[in-house]
Amino acid sequence: MRALLVTLIVAGGVARAQAPSPTAPAAPAAAPSPDNAPAEDVDIAKAHFNTGQINYEHGRFEDAAREFEEAYRLSGRAPLLYNVGKSYDGCNDFAHALDAYQRFVAAAPPLNPDVDFSVKRIEMLKKLVGTIELKGAVAGSTVTVDGKPAGPTPLQAPLVVNPGPHKVELAHENFSTFRTTVAVPVGGTASVAVKQTEAIKVVTVAAREKETPVYKKWWLWTAVGGALVAAGVITAVVVTSGSADHGPPTVQLPQVK
């Protein structure tokens, strides 16, 4: 196993990584400027750097890459990205190695001795990875590849991945979730025709209280009853007036059922 030669300059907080050329994603949060990184974060970054170096020397390349990435996030030291690229190169994760080298070249000073190697390695890695292109995706959909977030649509560029099968998923709150598995060729592009069906919208309508028929309302019967009583009184008066010589008056009121 080829060791990763590194030098940590405590005063400047710079990590250097040099090694012979090896045979062999979504970008993380932006690191702070080296000049603006808090002293406490730099101290923690050094601890991650040391752990990453140990992991690299023992062949735990993925663990080393994560430690160097965290050291970069805390300190903003661009040379740490070179270590990240070398670590991913060590475990043949070409897609992540390519991303790390590209970020290193973009952030490192032009005179950094590792820039030249990184530029050449980038060109080699581009031939060893593949890409996934999404067509017809609804804007604002959340994309995940192999369970890891890859950003919202529309994507700025095709997704760079290692060759082989990959599970792709697009989720949107107003559309059905699209899932598929795509085989990505070496140095080629796998095109995915995304089909998302608009979700059924559930509308809640408040139920109206059933209106009581007019004949069942209490005030109707009160009014009708009063009217019938009044009519009876009038009838009684009429009968009484016209029947003075025929005995006691008779009053007959209509029956209300």
C-alpha positions in Angstrom: 0.0 0.0 0.0 1.3 3.4 -0.9 1.3 5.8 2.0 0.1 9.4 1.8 2.9 11.8 2.6 1.5 14.8 4.5 3.0 17.7 6.3 0.9 19.8 8.7 2.3 23.4 9.1 0.8 24.5 12.5 1.6 28.1 12.1 -0.2 28.4 8.8 -2.6 25.6 9.3 -1.8 24.2 5.9 -2.0 20.5 5.1 0.1 19.2 2.3 -0.4 15.8 0.7 2.1 14.3 -1.8 2.1 10.7 -3.1 2.8 8.8 -6.3 0.0 8.7 -8.8 -2.6 6.1 -7.8 -3.9 3.5 -10.2 -7.0 4.3 -9.5 -21.3 14.6 -5.9 -23.1 17.0 -4.3 -20.5 19.6 -3.0 -20.2 19.9 0.8 -20.9 23.1 2.6 -18.4 25.9 1.7 -15.4 26.1 4.0 -14.5 29.3 5.7 -11.6 31.4 4.5 -8.3 30.2 6.0 -7.8 33.7 7.4 -11.2 33.9 9.0 -11.5 30.4 10.4 -11.9 30.5 14.3 -8.9 29.2 16.2 -11.0 26.6 17.9 -12.2 25.3 14.5 -8.7 25.1 13.3 -7.7 23.0 16.3 -10.6 20.6 15.7 -9.6 20.5 12.0 -6.1 19.4 12.9 -7.5 16.6 14.9 -9.6 15.4 11.9 -6.5 15.8 9.8 -4.5 13.5 12.0 -7.2 11.0 12.1 -7.5 11.1 8.3 -3.8 10.5 8.0 -4.0 7.4 10.2 -6.9 6.1 8.3 -5.2 6.6 5.0 -2.0 4.8 6.1 -4.1 1.8 7.2 -6.0 1.6 3.9 -9.3 3.0 5.3 -9.6 5.4 2.4 -13.3 6.3 2.7 -12.9 7.1 6.4 -9.8 9.1 5.5 -11.7 11.1 2.9 -14.4 12.0 5.4 -11.9 13.2 8.0 -10.0 15.3 5.5 -13.3 16.7 4.2 -14.3 17.7 7.7 -10.9 19.3 8.3 -11.4 21.3 5.2 -14.9 22.4 6.2 -13.6 23.7 9.5 -10.3 25.3 8.3 -10.8 26.3 4.7 -7.3 25.0 3.8 -7.5 24.1 0.1 -4.7 21.5 0.2 -6.9 19.3 2.3 -9.1 18.9 -0.8 -6.1 17.2 -2.5 -6.0 14.8 0.4 -9.7 14.1 -0.1 -9.2 13.4 -3.8 -6.2 11.0 -3.1 -8.3 9.2 -0.5 -11.2 8.6 -2.8 -8.8 7.6 -5.5 -7.5 5.0 -3.2 -10.9 3.2 -2.9 -11.7 3.6 -6.6 -14.5 6.1 -6.0 -13.7 8.0 -9.1 -16.8 10.3 -9.1 -15.9 11.7 -5.6 -12.2 11.8 -6.4 -13.0 13.9 -9.6 -15.1 16.3 -7.6 -12.4 16.7 -4.9 -9.7 17.4 -7.4 -11.8 19.9 -9.3 -12.5 21.8 -6.1 -8.9 21.7 -5.1 -7.7 23.1 -8.5 -10.4 25.9 -8.2 -9.4 26.8 -4.6 -5.6 26.2 -4.5 -3.0 28.9 -5.3 -1.6 28.5 -8.9 1.9 27.7 -7.6 0.8 24.8 -5.5 2.9 21.9 -6.6 -0.1 19.5 -6.5 -2.2 21.5 -9.0 -0.4 20.1 -12.1 -0.9 16.5 -11.0 -4.6 17.2 -10.1 -5.3 18.7 -13.5 -3.9 15.6 -15.3 -5.8 13.3 -13.0 -9.0 15.2 -13.6 -8.8 14.4 -17.4 -8.1 10.8 -16.7 -11.0 10.5 -14.2 -13.5 12.0 -16.7 -13.0 8.9 -18.8 -13.7 6.6 -15.9 -17.0 8.0 -14.6 -20.4 8.3 -16.2 -23.3 10.7 -15.9 -27.1 10.6 -15.4 -29.3 13.0 -17.3 -32.8 13.7 -16.2 -35.4 14.7 -18.8 -39.0 15.9 -18.2 -38.6 16.3 -14.4 -41.0 18.7 -12.7 -39.1 21.8 -11.4 -38.6 21.8 -7.7 -38.4 18.0 -7.3 -35.9 16.6 -4.8 -33.4 14.2 -6.5 -31.7 11.4 -4.6 -29.2 8.9 -6.1 -28.7 5.7 -4.1 -30.4 7.3 -1.2 -28.2 10.4 -1.1 -29.5 13.9 -2.0 -28.3 15.2 -5.3 -30.1 18.6 -5.4 -33.4 20.0 -6.7 -34.5 20.2 -10.3 -33.6 21.6 -12.6 -30.1 20.4 -12.1 -27.3 22.6 -13.2 -25.5 19.7 -14.9 -25.8 16.0 -15.4 -25.1 13.9 -12.3 -21.5 12.5 -12.2 -21.5 9.0 -10.8 -19.4 5.8 -10.9 -20.3 3.3 -13.6 -22.8 0.7 -12.8 -26.4 0.5 -11.5 -27.9 3.4 -9.6 -31.3 4.0 -7.9 -32.7 7.4 -8.9 -35.7 9.0 -7.1 -37.5 12.3 -7.6 -40.0 13.5 -5.1 -42.4 16.5 -5.2 -45.2 17.4 -2.8 -47.7 17.9 -5.7 -46.7 15.0 -7.9 -46.2 11.2 -7.5 -42.7 10.0 -6.6 -40.7 8.7 -9.5 -38.3 5.8 -8.9 -36.1 3.9 -11.3 -32.8 2.0 -11.5 -30.4 3.0 -14.3 -27.2 1.4 -15.6 -24.5 4.0 -16.2 -21.8 3.1 -18.7 -18.1 3.9 -18.3 -17.5 7.3 -19.9 -21.1 7.5 -21.1 -24.5 9.0 -20.1 -27.6 7.3 -19.0 -30.7 9.3 -19.9 -33.8 9.0 -17.7 -37.2 10.0 -19.0 -39.0 11.2 -15.8 -42.7 10.6 -15.5 -44.4 12.3 -12.6 -48.2 12.3 -12.3 -50.0 15.2 -10.6 -51.2 14.1 -7.2 -55.0 14.1 -6.5 -55.9 17.1 -4.4 -58.3 16.5 -1.5 -60.7 19.3 -1.0 -62.5 19.5 2.3 -66.0 21.0 2.1 -67.8 21.9 5.3 -71.2 20.1 5.5 -74.2 22.4 5.8 -76.7 21.7 8.5 -79.8 20.2 7.2 -82.5 22.8 7.1 -85.6 22.1 9.2 -88.8 22.0 7.0 -91.1 25.0 7.7 -93.9 22.8 9.1 -91.6 21.5 11.8 -90.6 24.9 13.2 -92.0 25.7 16.6 -92.8 29.3 15.7 -95.0 28.2 12.9 -97.2 26.3 15.2 -97.3 29.2 17.6 -98.5 31.6 14.9 -101.0 29.1 13.5 -102.3 28.2 16.9 -102.7 31.9 17.8 -104.5 32.5 14.5 -106.9 29.6 15.0 -107.7 30.7 18.6 -108.5 34.2 17.3 -110.7 32.8 14.6 -112.6 30.7 17.2 -113.2 33.8 19.3 -114.7 35.6 16.4 -116.8 32.6 15.6 -117.9 32.4 19.1 -118.9 36.0 19.1 -120.8 35.6 15.9 -122.6 32.5 17.1 -123.4 34.2 20.4 -124.7 37.3 18.7 -126.9 35.3 16.3 -128.2 32.7 18.8 -129.3 34.7 21.8 -132.7 33.0 21.7 -131.5 29.4 21.2 -129.7 28.6 24.4 -126.0 28.8 25.3 -123.5 29.6 22.5 -121.5 26.8 20.9 -117.9 27.3 19.9 -116.2 24.9 17.5 -112.5 25.4 17.0 -110.6 23.6 14.2 -108.4 20.8 15.4 -104.7 21.1 14.9 -102.9 17.8 14.7 
